[in-house]
Amino acid sequence: MNETVLSVLIFAALALAAIGAVKRIGLWRQGRADATSMSVGELIASLAKVPRRYGVDLHHVVARDRYMANTHVATGGGFVAAALLMVVVYGFGIDSAWLGVLLLLASGAMFAGALFVRRRRLDPPARLSRGPWMRLPKSLLVFSASLFVMSLSLVLPEGVGGMISGGVLGLVLVAGIAWGLLEMIVGMTGGGSRITGPMKHAFAGALHLAFHRRPARFSTRDSAGIRDSALLPLDLSNPEAPLGVGKPADFNWRQLLGFDACVQCGRCEAVCPAFAAGQPLNPKKLIQDMVVGMAGGSDAAYAGSPYPGDEPKRAPGQHGGGPQQVIVGASPHARPAGQAASSGPIQIKAAPGAAGKPADADKLIHEFTVLVEPETLWACTTCRACVEECPMMIEHVDAIVDMRRHMTLEQGATPGKGVEVLDNLIATDNPGGFALEARLHWAADLDLPRIAGVQAAREAARDPRPVEALLWLGDGAFDMRNQRTLRAFVQVLRAARVDFAILGAEERDSGDVARRLGDEATFQSLATRNIATLSKYRFARIITCDPHSFHVLGREYVAFGGDYLVNHHTSYMNELLAAGRLSLDATRLATLGSVTWHDPCYLGRYNGEFEAPRTLLAALGLEVREMQRSGFRSRCCGGGGGAPVTDIPGKQRIPDMRMGDVRETGAEVVAVGCPQCTAMLEGVVAPAGEAEPQVLDLAELMARALVADASTQGLSTQGLAASTTQTTDAEVAA
């Protein structure tokens, strides 16, 4: 009798899961469709990739926390195996002792994992959401224990087994299984945003792995995958396409699916520099807000850490939205009302009743001002720490930039000095508003070769050789501090006798800051014109001291026809050193003391280059002290994503926190490889009574250690000292 009840229960649970699945799919389909539809064969091929993506790529991230990795394998794997065996044994009535043993093992593994879940939930870390999630250990334990005992009837002698599965005990066990299933599947059965059952995460998560917007992020049997981190371009030629994301339905359906996969583990929250600085951004809360907007409702049920800040407007319950309602609403930074898209309060209305009466649909449940505050989106530094740590591989930065695009292109709502920067880019092709010729004022004494002149001379001599390296100066060339780095790097290139040249006044801004601020139109204009310029010349590769230019030129210009080999100067110097083209005397750096390396976000997390800088430091004979947050978990300097110009306030500054990380190592020098990192870290004021570590670019360290004839470098010994220690205003002007 109880087995019959259990059989009915199993199929009822499957029916509920199917209903929930259809409802969730309906929510995702509100998003924009792909440019081309997916064939049945492509659909099946995508689903076939889930096991590997789950077992390899997802667990590569989960395994960074061994405790949770083992817990997840035992609990999740045990539940999947137990559920499948339940369907076979109790659903279809296939009674077998061997199946009973397997069911015991699966439910036992799940019970063991649930014990660890319970232990973690007794005193959960701040990043974990609470609320309904606090019931999860109980439901897991009750379900797995009830199923384990029930399964004993399959392997024990018939008389003993009958005593277990029959009578009151059997009824209690069936009730325990039913309660556990209800707790886990209820998250699939509703269409709203309040549901948090683990099956919603599991279902959405599996499909998110199958239909991820960036398939290149996943490994194959022949490769370890790549860091697919380039922002996807807007189709500006299509007048029907939205300019960014103004409402949840403007997201691509794959993005909505990804939002639903979030399990609120809070790993993104724990590594977000803006959240740590007390700025109004929490990546986990932002993703949950997108789920709220997709499903319709408010964020009142959210039980995790809110956006930082003391303002009441940031408390849960103050925000809401719907798939066709604006996300940000009227921004204080928007153009005058006559020029910007108007947006009133967000009104959450009841769904039509069973009879479909219009009065039901018009009933106002609640009225909100916004789903997300604009400051939340502008606080992001686009460092991708959240993306790196997300076990479900959700693309937080893509979503943020998509919403910024709408605010910038549709509303003109860029805060702080962002408007000035964008206006300068449009008018002068650089964010500072300088004349392009001024990019080379610092190098008047270096006689840097222009590629136009070099190529013309070689064509006249019928010399087909391309320039070995085109040096992309970047907009750091307008900054006096970064000019010291560039002078040092030029010295390294000449010591290695590299055949290099520059564009000179033909070089425009790469477009990085325009794109991160959401001005896709200006970015694409800069990109296409830079590509047209580069197409006129022959060169083997591009090298740059700026990781942001390195990323944009190497990763993001490809979408517009600019496919180049681009090297960051640290990797290129490492290549020169390995080829024996550089000679170093490490004793010249003996007085510096110990060094710590700060990984630039756009070099490390964006492009996976962690080893080259450390190899160079080792070759220089320096004592390297790693910061606790280094490598792929390096803390951002606070200079990316346009953050220095949007200037969203918080309780502390991100570069102050990063220099705190440096001071914890006791290192006398922090080595850097990015002009923005240099500016942000040098701008930190040391606490009273403490000496601030010196900030030096790796090119400056390499230049100090060079063993070469100064005549081959085009710099005098006096010029070397100036370029690698302290440059005066007069020297820069020269």
SULKASUL-V311160 format. One record per pair of residues at least 6 apart in sequence whose ideal C-beta (glycine too) atoms are under 6 Angstrom apart, sorted by the first residue. I is the first residue (numbers start at 1). J is the second residue. Records with the same first field share a line. If there is no record, write none. Layout:
I: J, J
This chain:
2: 165, 170, 171, 174
5: 174
6: 90, 174
7: 90, 91
9: 178
10: 86, 90, 91
13: 181, 185
16: 185, 189
17: 185, 188
20: 188, 189
21: 203
23: 191
27: 294, 295
28: 253, 256, 257
29: 253
30: 249, 323
31: 251, 252, 253, 256
32: 252
46: 210, 211
47: 210
50: 206, 209, 210
53: 209, 218
54: 209
56: 219
57: 218, 219
58: 391
61: 391
62: 69, 72, 391
63: 69
71: 113, 116
74: 109, 112, 113
75: 110, 113, 114
78: 106, 109, 110, 113
79: 110
81: 106
82: 106, 107, 110, 147
85: 102, 103
88: 94
89: 99
97: 155
100: 151, 154, 155
101: 155
103: 151
104: 151
107: 144, 147, 148
108: 148
110: 144
111: 144, 145
114: 137, 140, 141, 144
117: 137
118: 137
121: 134, 137
127: 266, 269, 270
128: 266
129: 264, 303, 304
130: 303
131: 303
132: 196
139: 180, 183
142: 176, 179, 180
143: 177, 180
146: 173, 176, 177
147: 177
149: 173
150: 173
152: 164
153: 161, 164, 165
184: 197, 198, 199
185: 199
186: 197
187: 195, 196, 197, 199, 200
188: 199, 200
192: 295, 297
193: 291, 292, 295, 297
194: 301
201: 263
204: 260, 261
205: 261, 392
207: 257
208: 257, 258, 261
211: 254
213: 254
214: 228
216: 226, 228
217: 225, 228
218: 225
219: 225
227: 607, 608
229: 606
230: 555, 556
231: 401
233: 559
234: 520
235: 241
242: 250
243: 409, 410
244: 402, 405, 406
245: 251, 402, 403, 406
246: 326, 406
247: 324, 325, 326, 327
248: 293, 294, 323
249: 323, 324
256: 294
258: 394
259: 287, 290, 291
261: 392
262: 287
264: 304
266: 284
267: 389
268: 283, 284, 386, 389, 390
269: 275, 282, 284
271: 385, 389
272: 283, 386
273: 635, 636, 654
274: 281, 379
275: 281, 282
277: 650, 652, 654
278: 308, 650, 651
279: 379, 648, 650
280: 307, 308, 309, 375, 376, 379
281: 376, 379, 380
282: 305, 307
283: 386, 396
284: 304
285: 307
288: 302
289: 299, 371, 372
292: 299
293: 321, 371
294: 323
296: 322
298: 320
299: 316, 319
300: 316, 317
302: 316
306: 314, 316
307: 314, 376
319: 368, 371
320: 346, 348, 368
321: 346, 371
325: 346
326: 343
327: 371, 372
328: 370, 372, 374
329: 343, 369, 370
330: 343
331: 374, 407, 411, 413
333: 413, 415
334: 340, 411, 413
335: 412
340: 411
341: 410
345: 367
346: 368
347: 364, 367
348: 365, 366
349: 364
350: 360, 363, 365
352: 360, 361
353: 360
375: 648
377: 400, 403, 404
378: 415, 646, 648
379: 648
380: 400, 641
381: 636, 638, 640, 641, 643
382: 397, 516, 640, 641
383: 601, 636, 640
384: 397, 605
386: 396
387: 395, 396, 397
388: 605, 632
404: 518
405: 518, 520
407: 413
408: 414, 518, 519
414: 517
415: 646
416: 645, 646, 647
417: 645
418: 517, 645, 646
421: 431, 645
422: 519
424: 431, 433
425: 431, 514, 522
426: 522
429: 508, 509
430: 475, 509
431: 513
432: 478
434: 478
436: 505
437: 505
439: 473, 477
442: 483, 732
444: 734
445: 734
446: 490, 714
448: 502
449: 501
450: 504
451: 467, 501, 537
454: 467, 501
455: 537
466: 538, 539, 540
467: 499, 501, 539
468: 498, 499, 540
469: 498, 500, 541, 543
470: 539, 542
471: 500, 502, 543
472: 542, 544, 549
474: 544, 546, 549
475: 509
476: 482, 546, 675
480: 732
482: 675
483: 732
484: 723, 727
485: 545, 697, 699
487: 723
488: 699, 700, 703, 723, 724
489: 545, 569, 699
491: 703, 713, 715
492: 702, 703
493: 500
494: 713, 714
495: 706, 708, 713
496: 576, 581, 582
506: 533
508: 526, 530
509: 526
510: 549, 552
511: 523, 526, 527
512: 548, 552
513: 642
514: 522, 523
515: 523
516: 641, 642
517: 642
527: 557, 560
528: 560
531: 560, 561, 562
541: 565, 567
542: 553, 564, 566
543: 567, 569, 572
544: 550
545: 569
546: 675
547: 568, 600, 602, 603, 674
548: 602
550: 566, 568
551: 602, 606
553: 566
554: 566
568: 603
569: 699
570: 612, 613, 673, 698
571: 609, 612
573: 702
574: 612, 615, 616
576: 582
577: 619
583: 707
584: 705
585: 705, 707
586: 620, 621
588: 704, 705
589: 620, 705
592: 669
593: 668
594: 623, 625, 667, 668
595: 622, 624, 667, 669, 671
596: 625, 627, 662, 665, 667, 670
597: 613, 671
598: 670, 672, 677
599: 630, 634
600: 673, 674, 677
601: 636, 640
603: 609
604: 610, 634
605: 632
610: 631
613: 673, 698
616: 698
617: 624
620: 701, 705
625: 665, 667
627: 661, 665
629: 635, 661
635: 658, 661
637: 655, 658, 677, 680, 681
638: 654, 655, 680
639: 676, 680
655: 680, 681, 684
656: 684
659: 681, 684
662: 670, 693
667: 693
668: 693
669: 693, 694, 696
670: 693, 695
671: 696, 698
672: 678, 697
673: 698
678: 695
681: 695
682: 695
686: 692
700: 724
703: 724
704: 724
710: 717
722: 731
